[in-house]
Amino acid sequence: MRPLIVANWKCNPSTFADAKKLFTAVDRGAKGKRATAVICPPFVFIPGLSALKKKNIKLGAQDAFFQEGPFTSQISAKMLKQFGCEYAIIGHSERRALGESDEIVNKKIKAVVSAGLCPILCIGESGQEREEGKTKEVLERQLGLGLKDISRFKIQDSKLTIAYEPIWAIGTGNACDTDRAKEANIIIRKTMTRIYGKSAANKVKIIYGGSTNPDNALGFVKEAGMNGLLSGGASLDAKKFIAILSKF
Ligand code: 13P
């Protein structure tokens, strides 16, 4: 599998001029790289960035709403598709912390799949859940509910990616060690196999996110068997993000 390296810019940068600079620098730096690079900027920058004729990177969104109509402030998967988005991050822990439930995550995944975008479903345990030994239970629950009533065929066609993002590792500089990431990877693959069968489960990409940087990037793929990374802070620095891409 070609590694998938996703940049989640979160609520950054504050100006479109800076977004443009970062986007074009990454596009230039991604030339000839083996990994697929996906940039997920804030919604408002998507139309402008998609007009820039990128050559070496793909566009994604940080969320997508499941319905159109009287839903103030929301942006639908279909709208994103029109502006060249190919991926959508769904269920990020920073959104779950604002009240997004597994049921909403499930509706969003379904909407993203039917709009023809590739969903990146984020799952991961909190520090407390980890200490209480509940990692497996949390991952199984988030997968089961997040993907509820989505058929094996849809999963196969959607190019689903699961992002394992332990909450305690996000933005802390304290990345998960590769042994633990490997354990989570195995739990996720086994759970997907149980739900969808081996052939569909093996097509799903499993990536890691949480304090990734150019020094630890390769370990998550080589040692933990991940199929790529979801990078936050490091993706806001073109040099660092290109250095991560260059590892593969
Ligand atoms: P950091 O790389 O800043 O820890 O963020 C990870 C993340 O939340 C990506 O979605």
Boltz pocket constraint, residues with backbone or C-beta under 6 A from the ligand:
constraints:
  - pocket:
      binder: B
      contacts: [[A, 8], [A, 92], [A, 165], [A, 169], [A, 170], [A, 171], [A, 172], [A, 173], [A, 209], [A, 210], [A, 211], [A, 212], [A, 230], [A, 231], [A, 232], [A, 233], [A, 234]]
      max_distance: 6.0
